[in-house]
């Protein structure tokens, strides 16, 4: 089967499936919602398959679905991903995603976004910032 997309022919029968490609859950605050495509592109450029909750559920499905059902779905996606990459300042929701990832034994990487979209820098967990008065140890 051949499909034409943006004037590029793609033979779907010959597209390589990389079984070693890590699937990465991208965790970031809703304050960084507008960076969602750049975050996915960053993960793709690192050779991984991004799973971006704001691309899957837009902005909580614009309040057309039960919030708790979206959280359950997100938690199940985290469970199936290989790693969690955290972008920018950590919100309460992102903190919950990190805690779940730690409980599941997922590798977690942290990135600041000060130079977005041109520069994203990996940082250590103790270098991340929080949006409110809470942290991962609480």
N, C-alpha and C positions, 0 to 999 in steps of 0.2 A: 504494500500500500504506500503510495506516494502522496504527500500532502505539501501544498505550497503555502508558505507563511512568509509574509513580507518579502516576496520575490526570492525566497530561498527555498529550494526543493529539499525536502527531508524524506529520506527513505526510512520509514518507521521500522521496517524489517531489519535494517542494518544499524540502528542506533545502539550504541554500546551501553550495556547496563553494568555499571561499576558496583559490584557487590561489596566492595570495601569502602564505599563512600559513606562517611559518617552522616548521620541525620542529627541536626543541631536545632534545639529549641532556642529561639531568640527571646530573651526576657528583657523588657524595657517598660518604663513608665508611660502612662498615657500622655504625659507632657512631651514625650518624644514621638508621639503618634505620626507626625508628619514626616519622620525619618524612616518609616517602615520599609519602604522600597529600597532605600540605600542600605539599610541593615541587611536585608535579604541579599542584595547584590554583594555586600562585603563577605557574607558567609559563602556564597557561591564562588566568589573569586578565591577563597581559601580552599576550594576543592571539596566543600561539604554541601549537603542538601539542607536548606533552611526550612524550618517550620516556624512561621511567624504568626502568633495569635491574632494580631491586628490585621493580618491579611486573610486569615481563616474566618474570623468572626467580625471583621471590620471594627467598628467601635461598639462592642457589645451588641452587635446586630441592631444598632440604633434603637435599643430598648424594646425590640420586638420579640425577644425571647427572655425566659426567666434567667436572671443573673446567676443563680445557683447552678442551673443546668450548664451554663457556659463555663463556670468554674470547674464543674465535674469533668466536662469534656476536655478542658485545658489540662487538668491534672492527669487524665488518661493519656493525652498526647505526650506530656512530659515523661510518663512512665515508659512509653515506647521509643523515645528519642535516645540517642547514644550519649549526648552531651548537652549541657546548658551553657549558653553564652549570654552574659549579662551586659547590657549596654547602658551607659550613663548612670545618673543618680538612681539610687534604689528607693522605690516607693514601697508602701506596705504590701501591695499585691505582689510585686517582684520579690520582696522579702519572703513571702509565703512560697513562691515558686522555688526560690533558692533552698529554703528549708526542706521542701519536699524532695528536691533533687539530692540534697545531702542524705536524707533518710533512705533514698533509693540507691545511694552509692554512685551517683552520676558525677563524672568529671565536670567541674564548673570553672569557666574562664570569665574574666572581667575585662571590660574595655571602656575607656573614657571616650567621649564623643566631642571633645572640644574643637576638633578640626573637621568635623563632619561637613560635607561628605568627602573631603579630600584626604583627611588623615584620621585614623582611628588607632589608638594606642592601647595595647594590652597592659593592664595594671594588676597588682597583687590585691588580694581580698582586703587587706588592711588599708589600702589606698582608696577604696571606694567611698563615695559620699552618699548620704541618706537625705531624703526629702523632708523627713520629720524627725522627731525625737525618739527614734527607735533604732535598733541595730540587730544583726543576726544572732547575737547572743541572748536576746530577750525571748 
